[in-house]
């Protein structure tokens, strides 16, 4: 019984030593801010391209409507 307890304690100690001593790189505040800025820039760029496409589509739709109204007004005369 004592051997089992000793083996369990040794395994627990080894496991604890390897898991707690792992290199955990803590990011400094500057790195966190820089990462947040880069993510925001990427999001803005992605969303601006989508927004630009949406605006272009809307302008084309308006131009099509204007052309239809012009054609209808010519036919009415």
Biopython code that builds the backbone (N, CA, C, O; Angstrom):
import numpy as np
from Bio.PDB.StructureBuilder import StructureBuilder

atoms = [
    (1, "UNK", "N", (0.815, -1.186, 0.000)),
    (1, "UNK", "CA", (0.000, 0.000, 0.000)),
    (1, "UNK", "C", (0.865, 1.260, 0.000)),
    (1, "UNK", "O", (0.553, 2.245, -0.669)),
    (2, "UNK", "N", (1.960, 1.207, 0.765)),
    (2, "UNK", "CA", (2.840, 2.353, 0.821)),
    (2, "UNK", "C", (3.501, 2.594, -0.537)),
    (2, "UNK", "O", (3.733, 3.741, -0.919)),
    (3, "UNK", "N", (3.804, 1.517, -1.266)),
    (3, "UNK", "CA", (4.432, 1.664, -2.578)),
    (3, "UNK", "C", (3.478, 2.337, -3.562)),
    (3, "UNK", "O", (3.907, 3.160, -4.371)),
    (4, "UNK", "N", (2.213, 2.004, -3.502)),
    (4, "UNK", "CA", (1.225, 2.595, -4.402)),
    (4, "UNK", "C", (1.100, 4.091, -4.122)),
    (4, "UNK", "O", (1.070, 4.907, -5.042)),
    (5, "UNK", "N", (1.028, 4.432, -2.849)),
    (5, "UNK", "CA", (0.930, 5.851, -2.483)),
    (5, "UNK", "C", (2.190, 6.593, -2.923)),
    (5, "UNK", "O", (2.107, 7.706, -3.442)),
    (6, "UNK", "N", (3.345, 5.983, -2.720)),
    (6, "UNK", "CA", (4.607, 6.611, -3.112)),
    (6, "UNK", "C", (4.664, 6.798, -4.625)),
    (6, "UNK", "O", (5.106, 7.844, -5.099)),
    (7, "UNK", "N", (4.225, 5.800, -5.387)),
    (7, "UNK", "CA", (4.231, 5.892, -6.850)),
    (7, "UNK", "C", (3.279, 6.994, -7.317)),
    (7, "UNK", "O", (3.619, 7.774, -8.206)),
    (8, "UNK", "N", (2.098, 7.057, -6.725)),
    (8, "UNK", "CA", (1.127, 8.090, -7.086)),
    (8, "UNK", "C", (1.693, 9.472, -6.776)),
    (8, "UNK", "O", (1.567, 10.389, -7.587)),
    (9, "UNK", "N", (2.312, 9.628, -5.615)),
    (9, "UNK", "CA", (2.907, 10.918, -5.260)),
    (9, "UNK", "C", (4.040, 11.305, -6.199)),
    (9, "UNK", "O", (4.169, 12.473, -6.566)),
    (10, "UNK", "N", (4.855, 10.345, -6.586)),
    (10, "UNK", "CA", (5.956, 10.618, -7.523)),
    (10, "UNK", "C", (5.399, 11.024, -8.882)),
    (10, "UNK", "O", (5.877, 11.987, -9.482)),
    (11, "UNK", "N", (4.401, 10.306, -9.373)),
    (11, "UNK", "CA", (3.794, 10.657, -10.660)),
    (11, "UNK", "C", (3.130, 12.033, -10.595)),
    (11, "UNK", "O", (3.228, 12.819, -11.537)),
    (12, "UNK", "N", (2.459, 12.318, -9.484)),
    (12, "UNK", "CA", (1.830, 13.621, -9.314)),
    (12, "UNK", "C", (2.878, 14.732, -9.317)),
    (12, "UNK", "O", (2.679, 15.782, -9.929)),
    (13, "UNK", "N", (3.987, 14.495, -8.635)),
    (13, "UNK", "CA", (5.063, 15.484, -8.560)),
    (13, "UNK", "C", (5.674, 15.728, -9.930)),
    (13, "UNK", "O", (5.921, 16.873, -10.307)),
    (14, "UNK", "N", (5.917, 14.672, -10.666)),
    (14, "UNK", "CA", (6.488, 14.810, -12.014)),
    (14, "UNK", "C", (5.515, 15.534, -12.929)),
    (14, "UNK", "O", (5.914, 16.424, -13.680)),
    (15, "UNK", "N", (4.256, 15.165, -12.873)),
    (15, "UNK", "CA", (3.239, 15.809, -13.705)),
    (15, "UNK", "C", (3.142, 17.294, -13.374)),
    (15, "UNK", "O", (3.088, 18.134, -14.271)),
    (16, "UNK", "N", (3.120, 17.603, -12.113)),
    (16, "UNK", "CA", (3.033, 18.993, -11.676)),
    (16, "UNK", "C", (4.261, 19.790, -12.114)),
    (16, "UNK", "O", (4.145, 20.951, -12.506)),
    (17, "UNK", "N", (5.423, 19.171, -12.047)),
    (17, "UNK", "CA", (6.661, 19.866, -12.429)),
    (17, "UNK", "C", (6.673, 20.201, -13.915)),
    (17, "UNK", "O", (7.089, 21.293, -14.302)),
    (18, "UNK", "N", (6.225, 19.279, -14.740)),
    (18, "UNK", "CA", (6.261, 19.530, -16.180)),
    (18, "UNK", "C", (5.166, 20.482, -16.645)),
    (18, "UNK", "O", (5.381, 21.252, -17.580)),
    (19, "UNK", "N", (4.019, 20.446, -16.025)),
    (19, "UNK", "CA", (2.940, 21.329, -16.475)),
    (19, "UNK", "C", (3.094, 22.748, -15.946)),
    (19, "UNK", "O", (2.673, 23.690, -16.618)),
    (20, "UNK", "N", (3.664, 22.930, -14.804)),
    (20, "UNK", "CA", (3.785, 24.276, -14.252)),
    (20, "UNK", "C", (5.031, 24.999, -14.741)),
    (20, "UNK", "O", (5.109, 26.221, -14.619)),
    (21, "UNK", "N", (5.991, 24.296, -15.280)),
    (21, "UNK", "CA", (7.232, 24.926, -15.715)),
    (21, "UNK", "C", (7.256, 25.231, -17.204)),
    (21, "UNK", "O", (8.287, 25.638, -17.739)),
    (22, "UNK", "N", (6.147, 25.041, -17.864)),
    (22, "UNK", "CA", (6.105, 25.339, -19.291)),
    (22, "UNK", "C", (6.289, 26.821, -19.533)),
    (22, "UNK", "O", (5.832, 27.645, -18.741)),
    (23, "UNK", "N", (6.952, 27.164, -20.615)),
    (23, "UNK", "CA", (7.153, 28.568, -20.941)),
    (23, "UNK", "C", (5.847, 29.168, -21.406)),
    (23, "UNK", "O", (5.289, 28.780, -22.432)),
    (24, "UNK", "N", (5.384, 30.103, -20.646)),
    (24, "UNK", "CA", (4.175, 30.814, -21.013)),
    (24, "UNK", "C", (4.581, 32.249, -21.273)),
    (24, "UNK", "O", (4.903, 32.999, -20.351)),
    (25, "UNK", "N", (4.561, 32.609, -22.518)),
    (25, "UNK", "CA", (4.983, 33.949, -22.881)),
    (25, "UNK", "C", (3.845, 34.921, -22.598)),
    (25, "UNK", "O", (2.786, 34.862, -23.224)),
    (26, "UNK", "N", (4.073, 35.783, -21.678)),
    (26, "UNK", "CA", (3.100, 36.821, -21.365)),
    (26, "UNK", "C", (3.319, 37.984, -22.316)),
    (26, "UNK", "O", (4.443, 38.448, -22.508)),
    (27, "UNK", "N", (2.246, 38.438, -22.895)),
    (27, "UNK", "CA", (2.353, 39.572, -23.802)),
    (27, "UNK", "C", (2.368, 40.854, -22.996)),
    (27, "UNK", "O", (1.621, 41.020, -22.032)),
    (28, "UNK", "N", (3.224, 41.740, -23.410)),
    (28, "UNK", "CA", (3.259, 43.033, -22.736)),
    (28, "UNK", "C", (2.056, 43.862, -23.190)),
    (28, "UNK", "O", (1.367, 43.511, -24.148)),
    (29, "UNK", "N", (1.825, 44.938, -22.500)),
    (29, "UNK", "CA", (0.697, 45.805, -22.849)),
    (29, "UNK", "C", (0.876, 46.373, -24.251)),
    (29, "UNK", "O", (-0.096, 46.513, -24.995)),
    (30, "UNK", "N", (2.114, 46.700, -24.615)),
    (30, "UNK", "CA", (2.373, 47.228, -25.954)),
    (30, "UNK", "C", (2.043, 46.212, -27.038)),
    (30, "UNK", "O", (1.473, 46.561, -28.071)),
    (31, "UNK", "N", (2.404, 44.955, -26.800)),
    (31, "UNK", "CA", (2.108, 43.909, -27.785)),
    (31, "UNK", "C", (0.607, 43.692, -27.919)),
    (31, "UNK", "O", (0.096, 43.483, -29.020)),
    (32, "UNK", "N", (-0.099, 43.742, -26.783)),
    (32, "UNK", "CA", (-1.548, 43.564, -26.826)),
    (32, "UNK", "C", (-2.205, 44.704, -27.597)),
    (32, "UNK", "O", (-3.114, 44.477, -28.395)),
    (33, "UNK", "N", (-1.744, 45.928, -27.357)),
    (33, "UNK", "CA", (-2.298, 47.079, -28.064)),
    (33, "UNK", "C", (-1.995, 46.986, -29.547)),
    (33, "UNK", "O", (-2.862, 47.243, -30.383)),
    (34, "UNK", "N", (-0.759, 46.618, -29.874)),
    (34, "UNK", "CA", (-0.377, 46.496, -31.282)),
    (34, "UNK", "C", (-1.209, 45.432, -31.989)),
    (34, "UNK", "O", (-1.638, 45.635, -33.125)),
    (35, "UNK", "N", (-1.439, 44.305, -31.328)),
    (35, "UNK", "CA", (-2.266, 43.247, -31.916)),
    (35, "UNK", "C", (-3.699, 43.713, -32.114)),
    (35, "UNK", "O", (-4.313, 43.413, -33.138)),
    (36, "UNK", "N", (-4.232, 44.439, -31.150)),
    (36, "UNK", "CA", (-5.597, 44.949, -31.267)),
    (36, "UNK", "C", (-5.710, 45.935, -32.417)),
    (36, "UNK", "O", (-6.693, 45.920, -33.158)),
    (37, "UNK", "N", (-4.705, 46.796, -32.569)),
    (37, "UNK", "CA", (-4.713, 47.764, -33.675)),
    (37, "UNK", "C", (-4.647, 47.048, -35.012)),
    (37, "UNK", "O", (-5.371, 47.403, -35.941)),
    (38, "UNK", "N", (-3.789, 46.046, -35.120)),
    (38, "UNK", "CA", (-3.667, 45.302, -36.377)),
    (38, "UNK", "C", (-4.957, 44.571, -36.719)),
    (38, "UNK", "O", (-5.354, 44.523, -37.883)),
    (39, "UNK", "N", (-5.611, 44.003, -35.717)),
    (39, "UNK", "CA", (-6.884, 43.327, -35.960)),
    (39, "UNK", "C", (-7.946, 44.323, -36.397)),
    (39, "UNK", "O", (-8.746, 44.033, -37.287)),
    (40, "UNK", "N", (-7.956, 45.491, -35.777)),
    (40, "UNK", "CA", (-8.930, 46.519, -36.150)),
    (40, "UNK", "C", (-8.687, 46.997, -37.577)),
    (40, "UNK", "O", (-9.635, 47.204, -38.334)),
    (41, "UNK", "N", (-7.424, 47.171, -37.946)),
    (41, "UNK", "CA", (-7.102, 47.590, -39.318)),
    (41, "UNK", "C", (-7.585, 46.549, -40.322)),
    (41, "UNK", "O", (-8.155, 46.894, -41.357)),
    (42, "UNK", "N", (-7.357, 45.286, -40.015)),
    (42, "UNK", "CA", (-7.780, 44.212, -40.921)),
    (42, "UNK", "C", (-9.300, 44.187, -41.055)),
    (42, "UNK", "O", (-9.827, 44.010, -42.154)),
    (43, "UNK", "N", (-9.999, 44.363, -39.941)),
    (43, "UNK", "CA", (-11.464, 44.381, -39.978)),
    (43, "UNK", "C", (-11.980, 45.567, -40.785)),
    (43, "UNK", "O", (-12.918, 45.430, -41.571)),
    (44, "UNK", "N", (-11.368, 46.722, -40.588)),
    (44, "UNK", "CA", (-11.790, 47.919, -41.323)),
    (44, "UNK", "C", (-11.567, 47.729, -42.818)),
    (44, "UNK", "O", (-12.427, 48.069, -43.630)),
    (45, "UNK", "N", (-10.412, 47.185, -43.175)),
    (45, "UNK", "CA", (-10.116, 46.978, -44.589)),
    (45, "UNK", "C", (-11.115, 46.006, -45.215)),
    (45, "UNK", "O", (-11.625, 46.246, -46.310)),
    (46, "UNK", "N", (-11.387, 44.915, -44.513)),
    (46, "UNK", "CA", (-12.326, 43.913, -45.029)),
    (46, "UNK", "C", (-13.723, 44.499, -45.170)),
    (46, "UNK", "O", (-14.387, 44.301, -46.188)),
    (47, "UNK", "N", (-14.165, 45.218, -44.151)),
    (47, "UNK", "CA", (-15.519, 45.781, -44.183)),
    (47, "UNK", "C", (-15.635, 46.915, -45.188)),
    (47, "UNK", "O", (-16.693, 47.102, -45.789)),
    (48, "UNK", "N", (-14.565, 47.672, -45.378)),
    (48, "UNK", "CA", (-14.634, 48.782, -46.325)),
    (48, "UNK", "C", (-14.756, 48.260, -47.759)),
    (48, "UNK", "O", (-15.432, 48.873, -48.586)),
    (49, "UNK", "N", (-14.112, 47.141, -48.052)),
    (49, "UNK", "CA", (-14.231, 46.559, -49.388)),
    (49, "UNK", "C", (-15.661, 46.084, -49.631)),
    (49, "UNK", "O", (-16.214, 46.287, -50.711)),
    (50, "UNK", "N", (-16.251, 45.455, -48.624)),
    (50, "UNK", "CA", (-17.631, 44.993, -48.757)),
    (50, "UNK", "C", (-18.578, 46.185, -48.892)),
    (50, "UNK", "O", (-19.505, 46.161, -49.701)),
    (51, "UNK", "N", (-18.341, 47.214, -48.104)),
    (51, "UNK", "CA", (-19.174, 48.406, -48.154)),
    (51, "UNK", "C", (-19.045, 49.091, -49.509)),
    (51, "UNK", "O", (-20.033, 49.571, -50.065)),
    (52, "UNK", "N", (-17.838, 49.134, -50.030)),
    (52, "UNK", "CA", (-17.611, 49.741, -51.337)),
    (52, "UNK", "C", (-18.392, 48.996, -52.412)),
    (52, "UNK", "O", (-19.002, 49.613, -53.285)),
    (53, "UNK", "N", (-18.371, 47.679, -52.347)),
    (53, "UNK", "CA", (-19.134, 46.878, -53.313)),
    (53, "UNK", "C", (-20.629, 47.146, -53.182)),
    (53, "UNK", "O", (-21.334, 47.255, -54.185)),
    (54, "UNK", "N", (-21.112, 47.253, -51.951)),
    (54, "UNK", "CA", (-22.534, 47.525, -51.730)),
    (54, "UNK", "C", (-22.932, 48.889, -52.279)),
    (54, "UNK", "O", (-24.000, 49.036, -52.873)),
    (55, "UNK", "N", (-22.074, 49.885, -52.079)),
    (55, "UNK", "CA", (-22.362, 51.231, -52.577)),
    (55, "UNK", "C", (-22.377, 51.234, -54.108)),
    (55, "UNK", "O", (-23.243, 51.857, -54.723)),
    (56, "UNK", "N", (-21.425, 50.543, -54.712)),
    (56, "UNK", "CA", (-21.391, 50.466, -56.168)),
    (56, "UNK", "C", (-22.657, 49.802, -56.709)),
    (56, "UNK", "O", (-23.230, 50.262, -57.697)),
    (57, "UNK", "N", (-23.088, 48.724, -56.064)),
    (57, "UNK", "CA", (-24.320, 48.044, -56.489)),
    (57, "UNK", "C", (-25.526, 48.966, -56.362)),
    (57, "UNK", "O", (-26.387, 48.993, -57.242)),
    (58, "UNK", "N", (-25.588, 49.716, -55.273)),
    (58, "UNK", "CA", (-26.706, 50.631, -55.076)),
    (58, "UNK", "C", (-26.695, 51.733, -56.131)),
    (58, "UNK", "O", (-27.751, 52.106, -56.644)),
    (59, "UNK", "N", (-25.528, 52.252, -56.458)),
    (59, "UNK", "CA", (-25.434, 53.290, -57.489)),
    (59, "UNK", "C", (-25.873, 52.761, -58.857)),
    (59, "UNK", "O", (-26.542, 53.464, -59.615)),
    (60, "UNK", "N", (-25.499, 51.539, -59.159)),
    (60, "UNK", "CA", (-25.918, 50.929, -60.424)),
    (60, "UNK", "C", (-27.438, 50.778, -60.455)),
    (60, "UNK", "O", (-28.067, 51.025, -61.484)),
    (61, "UNK", "N", (-28.025, 50.374, -59.334)),
    (61, "UNK", "CA", (-29.480, 50.227, -59.264)),
    (61, "UNK", "C", (-30.172, 51.569, -59.480)),
    (61, "UNK", "O", (-31.171, 51.653, -60.193)),
    (62, "UNK", "N", (-29.634, 52.615, -58.858)),
    (62, "UNK", "CA", (-30.223, 53.953, -59.017)),
    (62, "UNK", "C", (-30.102, 54.404, -60.466)),
    (62, "UNK", "O", (-31.043, 54.964, -61.028)),
    (63, "UNK", "N", (-28.950, 54.163, -61.064)),
    (63, "UNK", "CA", (-28.751, 54.555, -62.465)),
    (63, "UNK", "C", (-29.726, 53.806, -63.372)),
    (63, "UNK", "O", (-30.271, 54.389, -64.309)),
    (64, "UNK", "N", (-29.948, 52.529, -63.103)),
    (64, "UNK", "CA", (-30.908, 51.746, -63.882)),
    (64, "UNK", "C", (-32.322, 52.314, -63.739)),
    (64, "UNK", "O", (-33.054, 52.417, -64.723)),
    (65, "UNK", "N", (-32.697, 52.676, -62.531)),
    (65, "UNK", "CA", (-34.021, 53.264, -62.311)),
    (65, "UNK", "C", (-34.165, 54.593, -63.044)),
    (65, "UNK", "O", (-35.210, 54.875, -63.630)),
    (66, "UNK", "N", (-33.116, 55.403, -63.011)),
    (66, "UNK", "CA", (-33.151, 56.693, -63.721)),
    (66, "UNK", "C", (-33.337, 56.476, -65.209)),
    (66, "UNK", "O", (-34.123, 57.171, -65.852)),
    (67, "UNK", "N", (-32.621, 55.521, -65.749)),
    (67, "UNK", "CA", (-32.733, 55.222, -67.177)),
    (67, "UNK", "C", (-34.133, 54.723, -67.531)),
    (67, "UNK", "O", (-34.669, 55.083, -68.579)),
    (68, "UNK", "N", (-34.726, 53.904, -66.673)),
    (68, "UNK", "CA", (-36.082, 53.415, -66.918)),
    (68, "UNK", "C", (-37.087, 54.560, -66.918)),
    (68, "UNK", "O", (-37.978, 54.609, -67.765)),
    (69, "UNK", "N", (-36.943, 55.479, -65.968)),
    (69, "UNK", "CA", (-37.856, 56.621, -65.899)),
    (69, "UNK", "C", (-37.702, 57.493, -67.141)),
    (69, "UNK", "O", (-38.695, 57.987, -67.675)),
    (70, "UNK", "N", (-36.490, 57.685, -67.598)),
    (70, "UNK", "CA", (-36.250, 58.487, -68.806)),
    (70, "UNK", "C", (-36.918, 57.835, -70.010)),
    (70, "UNK", "O", (-37.552, 58.511, -70.820)),
    (71, "UNK", "N", (-36.769, 56.511, -70.123)),
    (71, "UNK", "CA", (-37.372, 55.805, -71.262)),
    (71, "UNK", "C", (-38.901, 55.883, -71.200)),
    (71, "UNK", "O", (-39.557, 56.060, -72.227)),
    (72, "UNK", "N", (-39.455, 55.754, -70.014)),
    (72, "UNK", "CA", (-40.904, 55.816, -69.868)),
    (72, "UNK", "C", (-41.422, 57.206, -70.212)),
    (72, "UNK", "O", (-42.478, 57.351, -70.827)),
    (73, "UNK", "N", (-40.670, 58.222, -69.810)),
    (73, "UNK", "CA", (-41.117, 59.593, -70.108)),
    (73, "UNK", "C", (-41.037, 59.889, -71.610)),
    (73, "UNK", "O", (-41.846, 60.654, -72.134)),
    (74, "UNK", "N", (-40.068, 59.286, -72.299)),
    (74, "UNK", "CA", (-39.976, 59.469, -73.756)),
    (74, "UNK", "C", (-41.128, 58.771, -74.450)),
    (74, "UNK", "O", (-41.643, 59.274, -75.449)),
    (75, "UNK", "N", (-41.542, 57.624, -73.939)),
    (75, "UNK", "CA", (-42.650, 56.888, -74.569)),
    (75, "UNK", "C", (-43.984, 57.588, -74.334)),
    (75, "UNK", "O", (-44.886, 57.476, -75.164)),
    (76, "UNK", "N", (-44.124, 58.290, -73.246)),
    (76, "UNK", "CA", (-45.365, 58.975, -72.945)),
    (76, "UNK", "C", (-45.570, 60.206, -73.843)),
    (76, "UNK", "O", (-46.711, 60.627, -74.034)),
    (77, "UNK", "N", (-44.535, 60.775, -74.380)),
    (77, "UNK", "CA", (-44.648, 61.981, -75.191)),
    (77, "UNK", "C", (-45.147, 61.687, -76.561)),
    (77, "UNK", "O", (-45.298, 62.600, -77.372)),
]
sb = StructureBuilder()
sb.init_structure("model")
sb.init_model(0)
sb.init_chain("A")
sb.init_seg("    ")
for serial, (resi, resn, name, xyz) in enumerate(atoms, 1):
    if name == "N":
        sb.init_residue(resn, " ", resi, " ")
    sb.init_atom(name, np.array(xyz, "f"), 0.0, 1.0, " ", f" {name:<3s}", serial, name[0])
structure = sb.get_structure()
